[in-house]
């Protein structure tokens, strides 16, 4: 049993020096409380004294760590026999105490399973929420979502035609139901299939759920050959259809022979939100995905976030999750070896947490990363998220009303060439992409972002003043005081005084969460806490304007590169360009050709060939 050592409750400021002097260097778990006795944070340590003392350094602490330390009134520790025990205890305490400064998962629902009933002759396969011991039978799962269960049952009905009806419905049938008519059941309720043949289908369905698809194919091919030799061609055709359906399922699930069990974990961060996606793979088959949006407060790297997530995901729930042999992660996880040892101990077999993978496992990891990014974008665009952030933005900027239309501008170019300005629009539903606009900037000095900003703002808001454009409630400028001063001058010249102008500068460190906001009206520069919903909205708008500007710039640059050298030559239209390229095979070979060779092309006269030759060689 772990030994518990608690500090005495303190009054006033926490006396860290006295506490650290008596603190052990053994592994264990520490819990931090505030003055009213509310839990703040739970952590684990290989060496309690070293880990806890790191919170009370005079320099080098993150701002949020300083905020945590300032609230500490009491620290309690529990000594454990090993670091692995500390990890397990830490996750149990996080789940039961739910401290505000720890990463927290919100997923308390029962997990979905597939249940194979205990009927002696004709068992059924059905969806069940939560696992029980009643009724016997066999359970498959847990699956990551109900959708994954329904998809698997749909495949089983299509390939193996297993019944999914209730026992009372099954007992009271006197003729086949619709499932038989659409070839998704063999009608065991009215004896259309023998118990032996049905149980053979159940055996194959069980192998499918266990991921043993190659073995099923071998069985079905042998049965098909046996039926064909016995001249039972209808039976052989049925086996053939099962084989084709099963192979089609394998193609859809991207299983190319590499099996194995794995949980594939991916993480994405943007605008102050973290999304973790778990893809469950069993027997080489992707069973489904599940996404989480953990709440975190301390400034953590992706490796630290994943370490906290994995510990709670596998050890923190009331129901112990199935632990696969491989847990794939996109970045190195803090305490990776310790976590692997703890998982192996819990699973009673070797389990590895690893990220350096190849082949099919690399594709699973890439799929998980794609899902994480997409899920995060969907979450950021949700109405509930946007509305909550809009209210926070209104309060932050002290606006009289919640803004219903916001615009943000950014400039993008390559060393001053192909300059493009973007205008993105957000409303109460998030990004309003139908109102996004790109502006090609012409007639300004290469690389002069101030002149480019002046041009785009003038073009945009001259139309607003003329009554020909929608009027925003708030305008953001991606840049510092220089760009913001240009914007203010444009607004003053156009007589616009009722639209707030805010500059978004990256700050000294140029890190996300450290942005500086500049008010054009007062010139005040201020920072917003990194966990502020208002800042998250501003970051989302700013990042979207930056992305749209870069996309537009690249499109313009690539179009210019793709533009045929023949375009612009007088007398050479689309048809003649096509004939020239077809004859010579490409622009490079055309450049090498002489005037006489060009004149051999249909529709190209000698004089036109001379014009083309001169244009291609800058003569």
N, C-alpha and C positions, 0 to 999 in steps of 0.2 A: 504494500500500500504506500502511496506517496506520503511524505511527511509535510505537514502544513506549518508555515511560519508566518504569522501575521504581525504587521507593525501596529503600534498603538495609535489610535485616532489622534490627530493633531488639531490644534486650534491655530488659526491664522495661517501664515505662510508655511509651506511644507519644508521641513528641515532635512534637506537632501544629504548633507554631509554626515549627520549623525546616523541616518538610515543606511547609507552606503557602507559605513564603517563596520556595521554588524551583518551585512548582507553576504550570504554564502557565494562561493564560486561554482557551485554545483549546477547542473541543468535544472530547469523548471519553468514555471509559468508565473507571470506577474500581472496584477490587475490594478489599474489606476482609478481612483475615485475622486470626486470633487467634494466641496465642503458639505453639501446636503447629504452626501453618501451615495450619490448616483454614479453608476459605472461610466467610465470614460473610454478606457482602452484595455484590451487583453493582448498580451504578447508572449512569445516563447523565447527561450534563450539556452544556448549551450553553456554559457557562463553568465549567471544572473547578475553578478556584480558588474562585469564589464558591460553587459547590454544595458542595464538600467542606468549606469553612470553616464552612458553616452547621451542620455536625454538632458543632462545637466551641464553640458559643456558651455563655456562662455561664448564661444563663436562657432559658426559653421552649421547652425540649425536652420532648417527650412522654416518659413514664416508660420506655417500651420502647426509644425512641431512646437514652436515657441508658444503658440496659442494653447496647445494641449498642456504643456508644462505649466503655464501660468494658472491653470485651473486645478492642478493636482493638490489634493489635501491629504490623501492617504494612499499608500501602496501596499498591496497584499501579495505575498508570494506563496507558491506551492512547489516544494522541491520534489523532483521525480527521479526515478532510477536511471533514466536515459533520456537522450534528446528526442528519441522516437516517442517515448511516453509523453514528453512535453508537447510534441506536435499534436498528438491525439487529444490530450486534455485541452489544449488551447482551442481547438476547433469545437469541441463540445461546449466549452464555456461561451464562445462567441455565439453559438446557436441559442443557448439558453438565456444568456444575459443581454445579447443584442447591443453591444456598446456602440455609441455614435461615431467613434473615431476609427472603427474597424470596417473593413469591407463587409457588406451584408447582402445576402441573397434573399429574395422574396419568392419562394417557390414551395409552398406547403401542401400542395395538392397531392393526392395519391397518384402513383404512376400507372400508366396503362399497360395491360398485359394481354396476351392471347391465351385463352384457356381451352385445353383439350379435356372434354368431359370424361367421366368414368364409365360411360355406357359400354356394356360388354361387347355388343355386336356392331353398333352404329354410333360411335362417339361423334360429338360435334366440336367445331372450332368457333369460339365466340370472343367478342371484345369484353374485357372486364376492367373496371377501374379499381385498383387496389387488390392486393393478394390476400386470400384468406385460406384457412385450413379446412373449411367445411367442404364436404362433398367429394374429397379425394381429387382425382384427376391430375393433370400435368399443366404446369404454368410455364409460359415462354415470355421472357422479358426481364426487367421492365424496358419498355420502349421509350424513346425520348418524347413522343407526343402521340395523341390519339390519331392524328393523321397517318403516322407511320404504321399503326396497328391496322387501320382501315385499308391502307394500301396493301399491306401484306395479306390480309384476309381476302381482298379482291383478287390478288394473284392466285391464292390457294383455290378459290372457287373456280377461277377460270381454267387453271391447269389441272387440278386434281379433283374438282367437282365435289368438294366436301360440304356437307350440310352445315348451316349456321343457325338453324331454327331452335327454338326452345324445346324442352322435353315434352311439355304438355301439347304443344302444336304438333310435334312429331308423332305422339301416340294417337292422336285423334284424326289423322288424315286417312281418307279412303280413296283419294286419287292424287296424282302429282300436282305440285304447285307450280307457280310461274318460273321458279328457279330451274326446274327441270326443263321447261319449254325453251328457255334461253341458254341451255347447256351449261348451267353453273351448279348443277346437282344431279346425282344419279338416281334420285328418288328411292332411297332405302326405306322410306316410310311405307311404301306399298310393295316392297320386295322386288323392285326392278334390278337390284344388284345383290349378289350373295354376300353374306358377312365376310367370307374369306377375301373376296375381291375388294370389298370396301376397306377392310383392314390393311390390305396392301397399299391402297391409296393413302390411308392414314399414315402408314410407315413412310411413304415417300414425302408426304406433307411435313412430317416431323423432321425428316432429313433436310428438307428445304429450310425450315426454321432454324435448324442447327448449322446451316451454311454448307451442307455437304452436297452441293449441286452436281459436281462431277460424278459422284457415286450414283446419284439418281439417274443421270443420263445413261450410265453404263447399264443399270438395271432395266431401264425402259428399252434400250436398244436390244438387249438380250431377249426381252419379252416380245418385242416386235419381230425379231428373227424367228423365234420359236413359233409364234402365231402364223407367220408366213409359210414356214415349213409344213405346218399342219393345215395349210390352205384356209385358215381363218382370216380372210383378207379384211373383213370389216374390223375385226379386233386389231389386226396389224395397223390398219389405217388410224384407229383411235390412238394407239401408242405413238404412231408417227406424229399426229397432231399434238400430243402432249410434249414430245421431244422438241418440236418446232416452237411451241409456246414457251417452253422453259428456256430454250436458247435465246428467244427474243427478249425474255425477262433479263437474262444475263447481259445481253447487249445494252439494255436500258440502264442497268445498274453498274456498267463499266467494270465487270469482273473478267479479267483476262488470265485467270489461272493463279493469281497471287491471293491466297486466302489470309486467314488470321483474324484475330479480334483486336480492336483498337478503339479508343476514344480519341477523337481528333479535336484539339482545342485551338481556337483562334481568338485574337483580341483586336479591337479597333478603337481608337480614341479620336474624338473631334469635338470641338466646341464645349469642352468641359464634361463630356459624357463618355463613359466606357461601355462597350458592348463586348460580351464574351459569347461565342458560339461553340456549342459542343455537337460534333457529328459522331453518331454511334455506328460503328462498323462491327458486324459479327459474321464470322465465316467468310470474310471478303465482301460482304454485302453491306451497302450503306442503308441502314434501317430508317434513318431520319435525322433531324436536327432539332436542337433546342437552343434558344437564345436567352441571355440574362443581361440585365443592366444593373450591376452591383453599385451600391453607394460607397464611395470612398472619400476620405477626408485628408489623410496624410499625403504629401507629395511622394508618389511612388513611381518607379520605373515599370515598364511592362512586365519585366521578369518578376518584380516584387508583387505586382498585382496578380499575376498568374499563380505565384506561390500561395498567396492568401486564398485565391479562388479554389485552387485544386484541393487544398487542405479542407476547406469547408464543404466543397462539393462531394468529396468521398467520405469524410468522417463526421461532418457536422449535422447530418440529418437524423431524424428519428428512425427512418428506414435505411439500413445499410445498402448502398448501391453496389451493383455488380462491378467488380474491378477487372478490367481486361488485362491481357499480358503487356500491351503497349499503350502508352499515353503519349500522343504526338503533340508537340508544342512548337510554335513558330520562332520563339526566342529562348535563350537559356533562362532557366527558372532558378531563382534564389533558393539555395538548399536543395538542389535537384537530387543529389545522392541520398540525402536524408529522407526526402519525400519518397523516393523509390524504395528505400528500405522499409519505411512505414507501410506503404501500399503492399509490398511483398509479404510483410508480416500479417497484415489484415486478410490478404487473399490466400495465404498459406501456400504460395508459389511465387516464382519470380515475376515481378512486374517492373517495367522500365519506363521512366519518363525521358523522352529523347526528342530531339528536333532535327538531327542530321540524318535524314532519310532520303531514299531514292525510289525510283520506280512508281508503283501504284500508291505507296504511302505518301510520296511527295505530291502526287495528284490529289490525294485526299486532303492534305494540308493546304494546298492552293485553293481547293474548293471551299474549305472552311474559312480561309481568309477572304475570299470573294463574298461568301455569305455574311461574314461579320461586317464588312464594309457596307454591303447593301442594306443589311438590317439596321445599321446605325443611321444611314441616310434616311431610311423610312421612319425611324423613330424621331429623328430631328425634324422631319416634316410633318409629324402628326399634329392635329389641331390642338390637342390638350397641351402638348409641350410648347407650341408656339404661343398659345394664349397666356400661359403662365409666365413666359418670358416677356411678352408684351407688357403685362402688368408691372413686372419688375423694371422694365425699361422706362415706362412712364414715371414710376416713382423715382428712379435714379436721376433722370433728367428734369424732374419736376415739371412735366408737361401738363397742360390743362386737361387734355383728353388722351385716351389710348390711341397711338398712331395706327391708322388703317392702311397707309401706303408709305413705304420707305424705299429710298433709292440710294444706291452706292456706286461710286465710280472708281475705276482703276485704269492704269496705262500699262501697255506691254509692247516691247519691241526687241529686236536683236541688234545691239550696237547702234541703235538709232534708226534702223531700217524697218520698213513694213510696220510702222507704228499703228497700234489699234487701241481704242478706248472702249471700255465696257461699261454698260449701265445695267445693273440687275435690280429687280424690284421684288420686295416682300410685302405681303399684306397679312391680314389676320389668319390666313390659312397657310402661311409659309411662303416659299418661293413662287412667284407668279411668272413662270417662264415665258408665257405668251407675250409679256411686256418687256422681256429682255431685249436690249439693243446693242449692236456693235457699230462703232464709228471708225471709218478709215481716216486717219489724220494725215492731211496733206499741207504742204506749204510752210512747214515749221523746220527749224534747225534740227538736224539729226540729234537725238538724245535729249532734247529740251522738253522734259516732262512738264514743266510749268506751262509752256506754250501749248502743249498738247492738251493739258487739263483745261486751259482757258478756252481752247477751241471747242472741245466737246461740251463743256457746260454752256457756252454761249449758244451753240447749235440746239442743245436740248431745251434750255429754258427761254430762249427767244420765242419758241413755239408756245410755251406755256403762257407767257405774257400776252401773246397774240390770241389766246383762247383756243389754240389748236392742239393742246396736249393735256394729259391728266396732271393735276397738281399734287405733289407729294406732301405729306405731313412732316417728314424728317428726311434729311439728306446726309449721308456719310461720305467722307472722302478718304480713300485709302492712302494715307501719307501723313507727313508731319506738318509743321507750321507753314512751310513754304507752299505746299499744295493748298492748304486751307486758306492762306491769305489770297491766293489766286481766285479761289472759289468765292471768297467774300467780296473781292473786287468785281467779279462778274455779276453777283447778285445786286451789288450797289449800283452798277451801271445799268442794269435792267429794271431797277426800282423794286426789287423783291426784298421785303423786310420781315415777312411773317412766316418764313420757313426756317426752322433751326438747322444750323450747319455744324456737324461734328466731325473732327478729324480723328482717324484711328492710326496711331503711330505704334511701332513695335516695341518701343522702349529700349533701354540700354542693352539688356541681355538678348533681345530679339527672340525670346521664348514665348510660346503660347501661354496665356494666363498672366503675362507681365505687360500687356498692352497699356498704353497711355491714351486717354481721351482728351481732346482739345476742343473747347467751346469757342466757336468763331466769334460769338457775340462779346464774350468777356475776356477771351484769351486765356482763361484758366486751364491749367493742365492737371488732370487728376487720374488716379488709378482706381480700379474697381477690384474687389476681392476675386480671386481666381475661381471661387465656387459660386459666384453670383449668376443667377439665371439671365440677368440683363446682359452681362458680359458674354455669356454663351451665345446669346442671340446676335450680338454685335460681331463676335468671331465668325458665326455662321454666315452672316451677310458679307463680311469682309472676305472670307475664304471663297465664297461663291463668286464674288466679283473678280477676284484674282484668277480663279479657275476659268471663268468665262472669257476674261481678257486673254489669257495664255492660249486657250483653245482657238479664239478668233485670230490671234496673231499667227499661230501655226498654220491655220487654214489659209490665210492670206499668203504667207511665205511659201507654202507648198504649192498653192495655185500658181504662183509666179514661176516656181521652179518647173512645174509641169507644163507651163504654157509653151506651145510649140514655137521654135525659132522661126518657122515659116509664117506665123501669124503676123500681120502688119505689113507684109510684102504686097504691094499693089499688084493686082491681077491674079493673086493666088488665093482662091477661095477654098472652102471645105473639100470640094470634090477633087481639085488639083492637088491639095495637100495629101489627101488620102491616096491618090495615084502615085505621088512621089514616094511616100513612105512604103507603099506596097511594093513598088518597083525596086527600091534600094534596101528595104528591110529595116531602115532606121535612120535617124538624123546624122549619126556619125558616118555611115557609109555615103550619105548624100553629100556631106561636106567634102569627102574625098573625090567625088565625081567631077569630071570636067564638064564644060559647057556643052560639048557635043553629046556626051552621055546623057545629060539632063534633057536635051532636046529629043531624045529617043522616047521619052515618056509620053503617053497619049495625052493630048491637050496642051503640051508645053512646046511653044514655038522657040526658034533660036533667040529672038530678042528677049522673050520672057526668061529663057534659061540664063541669059547674060545678067538680067536683073536679079534673079535668084542667087546666082553665083556671087555677085557683088555684095548682096545683103548678107550672105553666109560668111563672107570673108572680110566684112567691114571695109569694102572698097568704095 
